[in-house]
Amino acid sequence: MEIKTQLRGLPPYQPGKSIEEVKREYGLTDIIKLASNENPYGCSPAVKEAVMKQLDHLAIYPDGYARLLREKVATHLGINETQLIFGNGSDEVVQIICRAFLSPNTNTVMAAPTFPQYRHNAVIEGAEIREIPLVDGRHDLEAMLKVIDEQTRVVWICNPNNPTGTYVNEQELTSFLERVPSHVLAVLDEAYYEYATANDYPQTVPLLRQYDNLMILRTFSKAYGLAALRVGYGIASETLIREIEPAREPFNTSSVAQAAAIAALDDQAFIRECVEKNKQGLETFYRFCEENGLRYYPSQANFILIDFGIEGNEVFQYLLERGIIVRSGNALGFPTSVRITVGSKEQNERIIHALTQMLKEKQLI
């Protein structure tokens, strides 16, 4: 048997260590996980009630069209329901886009480092990948435009960017979109949209009326706290959605997930509270960095990337042995940094205490 050539040597996604794995490995009982940018406050209480109501119907296939959720999201965004495509997380919508647009003899443009699934899925489809290095942690939009040609099919902007938390502002984005050729799909991945509080962070849904070659990705995995249920979606023109729908697997979002997402969307007060607490948490990390002379990127997401000036794996291991799971920058393109999810007030205090001890022990301050 012979698999696709491009799969040879392509590493599968490597998730971070789980809480149970760390408990077993280090004999610890009190673990906090600040590695995967999950919502430390969980989800709206209304979600649990909605999930319970679905448990008597597990033998029935879900609504493949996700009609109730589709109508709810469309109303929330002020768009037509035919402008939406749902996925098993926004990761699957990335996969659908790559399946629909990319093939050998085409290319795709993205920043580096950024969310790795753009590259991963493009490799599987055999497309050429054109990666443009970040500048001060931010997308170099001018350089990205310069490498677009007739064979380019998709250009990706992760906004805010993962793993840096930086963002493309409204003026920069509109200037960029005006110059993206009409044969190229511009994808704006807004997985952390709800957390962005900058005054000039772009409101992109209205731009869909102006750009037929624009698609926006969002998710219920981050601020809405539904990472375990896997619900994401894409927003675009009705024509574009209709054309890529055949690449979507049937029944790709479960009934439980759909019901949970509806309940989560209804509780915007919960989202506002989480966003405010996240903003306060970021300020706590900023103060820690500034007091200790550490470089960091101001973040519009629910995580912060901090440069400690030593191997990211070393920082990761130090924290792991103390029951704190973070994400080493070695796997993210920033080998002397770690990415830390903003946790609850207590979690933030615990990790900052541990990091302060580490800086003293390693004589970094």
Salt bridges, closest charged atoms under 4 A:
GLU2 OE2 - ARG8 NH2 3.42
GLU20 OE2 - LYS23 NZ 3.67
GLU21 OE2 - LYS17 NZ 3.40
GLU25 OE1 - LYS17 NZ 2.96
ASP30 OD2 - ARG350 NH1 3.13
GLU38 OE2 - LYS33 NZ 2.89
GLU49 OE2 - LYS53 NZ 3.77
GLU71 OE2 - ARG67 NH1 3.70
GLU81 OE2 - ARG67 NH1 3.25
ASP91 OD1 - ARG230 NH2 3.25
GLU128 OE2 - ARG130 NE 2.93
GLU131 OE2 - ARG119 NE 3.21
GLU142 OE2 - ARG179 NH2 2.63
ASP149 OD2 - ARG130 NH1 2.81
GLU172 OE1 - ARG138 NH2 2.82
GLU190 OE1 - ARG218 NH2 2.88
GLU238 OE2 - ARG242 NH1 3.92
GLU245 OE1 - ARG248 NE 2.89
GLU249 OE2 - ARG99 NH1 3.38
ASP266 OD1 - LYS72 NZ 2.96
GLU273 OE2 - LYS277 NZ 3.01
ASP307 OD2 - ARG295 NH1 3.43
GLU314 OE2 - LYS362 NZ 2.88
GLU321 OE1 - ARG322 NH1 3.86
GLU349 OE2 - LYS345 NZ 2.72
